Amino acid sequence: MNYNHRCEVTFSEKVPGYLGEDEIKTKTKILPCGKSALSNDEQISMFGKYTNTAFKIHLQGHLENISDIEFEDVRRTIFDVKRHKHSTVVIVS
């Protein structure tokens, strides 16, 4: 996997709040990442239709508590986070 792109990843923490848990954004890092397309089976199982805007971002290492991703100067919606071997795969749209 070529990690030739860069993305800005924001991490968060859950802390006890007045009416339950609150999410607090703790830090932001710029990390190397790789971009790949979703297969047809993944598109149907995730979205129920074919969508050209969704793709996968591969980040090095096992990362926890990812709340936001900004890729190519656009804030992306996170649909799923998976671990694969020594990387974290984030499916975004």
DORORO-904995 format. One line per 3 residues: number of its first residue (from 1); for each residue z, y, x of N, C-alpha, C, CB. Coordinates in Angstrom, 1 decimal. Glycine has a CB too. Example, Ala and Ser with C-alpha at 12.3 -4.5 7.8 and 13.67 -1.06 7.14 Angstrom:
# residues 2
1> 7.8,-5.7,13.2,7.8,-4.5,12.3,7.8,-3.3,13.2,9.0,-4.5,11.3; 7.1,-2.2,12.8,7.1,-1.1,13.7,7.9,0.0,12.9,5.7,-0.6,14.1;
END
This chain:
# residues 93
1> 0.0,-1.2,0.9,0.0,0.0,0.0,0.0,1.2,0.9,1.2,0.0,-1.0; -0.9,2.1,0.7,-1.0,3.4,1.4,-0.1,4.4,0.7,-2.4,3.9,1.5; 0.8,5.0,1.4,1.7,6.0,0.8,1.2,7.4,1.3,3.2,5.8,1.3;
4> 0.0,7.7,0.8,-0.7,8.9,1.3,-0.5,10.1,0.4,-2.1,8.7,1.6; 0.2,10.0,-0.7,0.5,11.1,-1.6,1.9,11.5,-1.5,0.2,10.7,-3.1; 2.3,12.7,-2.0,3.7,13.1,-2.0,4.1,13.5,-3.5,3.9,14.4,-1.1;
7> 5.3,13.2,-3.8,5.8,13.6,-5.1,7.2,14.1,-5.0,5.7,12.4,-6.1; 7.6,14.9,-5.9,9.0,15.4,-6.0,9.8,14.6,-7.0,9.0,17.0,-6.3; 10.8,14.0,-6.5,11.7,13.1,-7.3,13.0,13.8,-7.5,11.8,11.7,-6.7;
10> 13.5,13.9,-8.8,14.8,14.4,-9.1,15.7,13.3,-9.6,14.7,15.5,-10.2; 16.9,13.2,-9.0,17.9,12.2,-9.3,19.0,12.8,-10.2,18.5,11.6,-8.0; 19.6,12.0,-11.0,20.7,12.5,-11.9,21.9,11.5,-11.8,20.1,12.6,-13.3;
13> 23.0,12.0,-12.3,24.2,11.2,-12.4,24.7,11.4,-13.9,25.3,11.7,-11.4; 25.4,10.4,-14.4,26.0,10.5,-15.7,27.5,10.7,-15.5,25.8,9.2,-16.5; 28.0,11.7,-16.1,29.5,12.1,-16.0,30.0,12.1,-17.4,29.7,13.4,-15.3;
16> 31.3,11.8,-17.5,31.9,11.9,-18.9,31.9,13.3,-19.4,33.4,11.4,-18.8; 31.6,13.5,-20.7,31.5,14.8,-21.3,32.4,14.8,-22.5,30.1,15.1,-21.6; 32.3,15.8,-23.3,33.1,16.0,-24.5,32.7,15.0,-25.6,32.9,17.5,-25.0;
19> 31.4,14.8,-25.8,31.0,13.9,-26.9,30.3,12.7,-26.3,30.1,14.6,-27.8; 30.7,12.2,-25.2,30.0,11.0,-24.5,29.7,11.4,-23.1,28.8,10.6,-25.3; 28.6,10.8,-22.6,28.2,11.0,-21.3,27.1,12.1,-21.2,27.7,9.7,-20.6;
22> 27.3,13.0,-20.2,26.3,14.0,-19.9,25.5,13.6,-18.6,27.0,15.4,-19.8; 24.2,14.0,-18.6,23.4,13.8,-17.4,23.3,15.1,-16.6,22.0,13.3,-17.8; 23.7,15.0,-15.3,23.6,16.1,-14.4,22.7,15.8,-13.3,25.1,16.5,-13.9;
25> 21.7,16.7,-13.1,20.7,16.6,-12.0,21.4,16.9,-10.7,19.5,17.4,-12.3; 21.4,15.9,-9.8,22.1,16.1,-8.5,21.3,16.6,-7.4,22.8,14.8,-8.2; 20.1,16.0,-7.1,19.3,16.4,-6.0,17.9,16.1,-6.2,19.8,15.7,-4.7;
28> 17.0,16.8,-5.4,15.6,16.7,-5.5,15.1,16.4,-4.1,14.9,18.0,-6.1; 14.2,15.4,-4.0,13.6,15.0,-2.7,12.1,14.9,-2.9,14.2,13.7,-2.2; 11.4,15.3,-1.8,10.0,15.0,-1.7,9.7,13.8,-0.9,9.2,16.3,-1.0;
31> 9.1,12.8,-1.6,9.0,11.4,-1.0,7.5,11.0,-0.9,9.8,10.4,-1.8; 7.2,10.2,0.1,5.8,9.7,0.1,5.6,8.6,-1.0,5.5,9.0,1.5; 4.5,8.6,-1.6,4.2,7.7,-2.7,2.8,7.2,-2.7,4.6,8.3,-4.0;
34> 2.5,6.1,-3.4,1.2,5.6,-3.6,0.9,5.6,-5.0,1.0,4.2,-3.0; -0.4,5.8,-5.4,-0.8,5.9,-6.8,-1.8,4.7,-7.0,-1.5,7.3,-7.1; -1.6,4.1,-8.2,-2.5,3.0,-8.6,-2.6,3.0,-10.1,-2.0,1.6,-8.1;
37> -3.7,2.4,-10.5,-4.0,2.4,-12.0,-3.3,1.2,-12.7,-5.5,2.2,-12.2; -3.1,1.4,-14.0,-2.5,0.3,-14.8,-3.6,-0.7,-15.2,-1.8,0.9,-16.0; -3.3,-2.0,-15.2,-4.2,-3.0,-15.7,-4.3,-2.9,-17.3,-3.8,-4.4,-15.3;
40> -5.3,-3.5,-17.8,-5.5,-3.5,-19.3,-4.3,-4.1,-20.0,-6.8,-4.2,-19.7; -3.8,-5.2,-19.5,-2.6,-5.8,-20.1,-1.4,-4.9,-20.1,-2.3,-7.2,-19.4; -1.2,-4.2,-19.0,0.0,-3.3,-18.9,-0.2,-2.2,-19.9,0.1,-2.8,-17.5;
43> -1.4,-1.6,-20.0,-1.6,-0.5,-21.0,-1.3,-1.0,-22.4,-3.0,0.0,-20.8; -1.8,-2.1,-22.8,-1.6,-2.6,-24.1,-0.1,-2.9,-24.4,-2.4,-3.9,-24.4; 0.6,-3.5,-23.4,2.0,-3.9,-23.6,2.9,-2.7,-23.6,2.4,-4.9,-22.5;
46> 2.6,-1.6,-22.8,3.4,-0.5,-22.7,3.2,0.5,-23.8,3.2,0.2,-21.4; 1.9,0.8,-24.1,1.5,1.9,-25.0,0.9,1.4,-26.3,0.6,2.8,-24.3; 0.4,0.2,-26.4,-0.2,-0.3,-27.6,-1.6,0.1,-27.7,0.6,0.1,-28.8;
49> -2.2,0.8,-26.7,-3.5,1.3,-26.7,-4.0,1.5,-25.3,-3.7,2.6,-27.6; -5.3,1.8,-25.1,-5.8,2.1,-23.8,-5.6,3.6,-23.6,-7.2,1.6,-23.6; -5.0,4.0,-22.5,-4.8,5.4,-22.1,-5.3,5.6,-20.7,-3.4,5.8,-22.4;
52> -6.1,6.6,-20.5,-6.6,6.9,-19.2,-5.6,7.8,-18.3,-7.9,7.6,-19.2; -4.6,8.4,-19.0,-3.7,9.3,-18.3,-2.6,8.6,-17.6,-3.2,10.3,-19.2; -2.3,7.4,-17.9,-1.1,6.7,-17.4,-1.5,6.0,-16.0,-0.6,5.6,-18.4;
55> -0.5,6.0,-15.1,-0.7,5.3,-13.8,0.6,4.9,-13.2,-1.5,6.2,-12.8; 0.6,4.2,-12.1,1.8,3.8,-11.4,2.0,4.6,-10.2,1.8,2.3,-11.1; 3.2,4.9,-9.9,3.6,5.6,-8.6,4.5,4.6,-7.9,4.3,7.0,-8.9;
58> 4.1,4.3,-6.6,4.9,3.3,-5.8,5.7,4.2,-4.8,4.0,2.3,-5.1; 7.0,4.0,-4.8,7.9,4.7,-3.9,8.6,3.7,-3.0,9.0,5.5,-4.7; 8.7,4.1,-1.7,9.3,3.2,-0.7,10.8,3.0,-1.0,9.1,3.6,0.7;
61> 11.3,1.8,-0.9,12.8,1.5,-1.1,13.2,1.4,-2.5,13.6,2.6,-0.5; 14.4,0.9,-2.7,15.0,0.8,-4.1,15.7,2.1,-4.4,15.9,-0.5,-4.2; 15.2,2.8,-5.4,15.8,4.1,-5.8,16.4,3.9,-7.2,14.7,5.2,-5.8;
64> 17.5,4.5,-7.3,18.3,4.5,-8.6,18.4,5.9,-9.2,19.7,3.9,-8.4; 18.6,5.9,-10.5,18.9,7.2,-11.2,17.8,8.2,-11.1,20.2,7.8,-10.7; 16.6,7.8,-11.2,15.4,8.8,-11.2,15.4,9.4,-12.6,14.1,8.1,-10.8;
67> 15.4,10.7,-12.7,15.3,11.4,-14.0,13.9,12.1,-14.2,16.4,12.4,-14.1; 13.3,12.7,-13.2,12.1,13.4,-13.3,11.2,13.1,-12.1,12.3,14.9,-13.4; 9.9,13.2,-12.3,8.9,13.1,-11.2,7.9,14.2,-11.4,8.3,11.7,-11.2;
70> 7.6,14.9,-10.3,6.5,15.9,-10.3,5.5,15.4,-9.3,7.1,17.3,-10.0; 4.3,15.1,-9.9,3.2,14.6,-9.0,2.0,15.5,-9.2,2.9,13.1,-9.4; 1.4,15.9,-8.1,0.2,16.8,-8.1,0.5,18.1,-9.0,-1.0,16.1,-8.7;
73> 1.7,18.7,-8.7,2.2,19.9,-9.4,2.3,19.8,-10.9,1.3,21.0,-9.0; 2.4,18.6,-11.5,2.6,18.4,-12.9,3.8,17.5,-13.1,1.3,17.8,-13.5; 4.7,18.0,-14.0,5.9,17.2,-14.3,5.4,16.0,-15.2,7.0,18.0,-15.1;
76> 5.7,14.8,-14.8,5.2,13.6,-15.5,6.3,12.9,-16.4,4.7,12.6,-14.5; 5.9,12.3,-17.4,6.8,11.6,-18.3,7.0,10.1,-17.8,6.3,11.5,-19.8; 8.3,9.7,-17.6,8.6,8.4,-17.1,8.7,7.4,-18.2,9.9,8.4,-16.2;
79> 7.9,6.3,-18.2,7.9,5.3,-19.2,8.8,4.1,-18.8,6.5,4.9,-19.6; 8.7,3.7,-17.5,9.4,2.5,-17.1,9.6,2.6,-15.6,8.6,1.2,-17.5; 10.7,2.0,-15.1,11.0,1.9,-13.7,11.2,0.5,-13.3,12.2,2.8,-13.3;
82> 10.4,-0.1,-12.4,10.5,-1.5,-12.0,10.8,-1.5,-10.5,9.3,-2.3,-12.4; 11.3,-2.7,-10.0,11.5,-2.9,-8.6,10.6,-4.0,-8.2,13.0,-3.3,-8.2; 9.8,-3.9,-7.1,8.9,-4.9,-6.6,9.0,-5.0,-5.1,7.5,-4.6,-7.1;
85> 9.5,-6.1,-4.6,9.8,-6.4,-3.2,10.6,-5.2,-2.6,8.4,-6.5,-2.4; 10.1,-4.4,-1.8,10.9,-3.3,-1.1,10.4,-2.0,-1.6,10.7,-3.4,0.4; 10.0,-1.9,-2.9,9.5,-0.6,-3.4,10.0,-0.4,-4.9,8.0,-0.4,-3.3;
88> 9.9,0.8,-5.3,10.2,1.1,-6.7,8.9,1.6,-7.3,11.3,2.2,-6.8; 8.6,1.0,-8.5,7.3,1.3,-9.2,7.7,2.1,-10.5,6.5,0.1,-9.5; 7.2,3.3,-10.6,7.5,4.1,-11.8,6.2,4.3,-12.5,8.1,5.5,-11.3;
91> 6.2,3.9,-13.8,5.0,4.1,-14.7,5.1,5.4,-15.4,4.9,2.9,-15.7; 4.1,6.3,-15.2,4.2,7.7,-15.7,2.9,8.0,-16.5,4.4,8.7,-14.6; 3.0,9.0,-17.2,1.8,9.5,-17.9,1.7,11.0,-17.8,1.9,9.1,-19.4;
END
